[in-house]
Amino acid sequence: ENLRYTMRDVRITQAELAKYSGLSESTISRYLAKERLPNVRALINICYVLNCTLDDLLPTYEMIEGTR
């Protein structure tokens, strides 16, 4: 969900994020649908495009703990 919220805050579409990060639109779609997790390189590229940090995208321990 963090990726979706950050994209909304930055006002960037899936197509734009894909274009500027060097990833395919289908890959971005899979990340947003929680069907696939990005690798470190993809995360760094996404952070660069969104002008955010890894902490902005990665779930915190509390978020993970709350899902149990």
Contacts in CASP RR format, 6 or more apart in sequence:
PFRMAT RR
TARGET T0000
AUTHOR 0000-0000-0000
METHOD contacts of the structure
MODEL  1
ENLRYTMRDVRITQAELAKYSGLSESTISRYLAKERLPNVRALINICYVL
NCTLDDLLPTYEMIEGTR
2 56 0 8 1.000
2 57 0 8 1.000
2 58 0 8 1.000
2 59 0 8 1.000
3 31 0 8 1.000
3 32 0 8 1.000
3 46 0 8 1.000
3 57 0 8 1.000
4 32 0 8 1.000
6 50 0 8 1.000
6 52 0 8 1.000
6 56 0 8 1.000
6 57 0 8 1.000
7 13 0 8 1.000
7 14 0 8 1.000
7 17 0 8 1.000
7 50 0 8 1.000
10 50 0 8 1.000
10 51 0 8 1.000
10 52 0 8 1.000
12 49 0 8 1.000
12 50 0 8 1.000
14 25 0 8 1.000
14 28 0 8 1.000
14 29 0 8 1.000
14 32 0 8 1.000
15 25 0 8 1.000
17 23 0 8 1.000
17 28 0 8 1.000
17 46 0 8 1.000
17 49 0 8 1.000
17 50 0 8 1.000
18 24 0 8 1.000
18 25 0 8 1.000
18 27 0 8 1.000
18 28 0 8 1.000
20 49 0 8 1.000
21 28 0 8 1.000
21 42 0 8 1.000
21 45 0 8 1.000
21 46 0 8 1.000
21 48 0 8 1.000
21 49 0 8 1.000
22 45 0 8 1.000
23 42 0 8 1.000
23 45 0 8 1.000
23 46 0 8 1.000
27 36 0 8 1.000
27 42 0 8 1.000
30 36 0 8 1.000
31 37 0 8 1.000
31 38 0 8 1.000
38 46 0 8 1.000
43 54 0 8 1.000
43 57 0 8 1.000
43 58 0 8 1.000
44 54 0 8 1.000
46 57 0 8 1.000
47 53 0 8 1.000
47 54 0 8 1.000
47 56 0 8 1.000
47 57 0 8 1.000
50 56 0 8 1.000
50 57 0 8 1.000
END
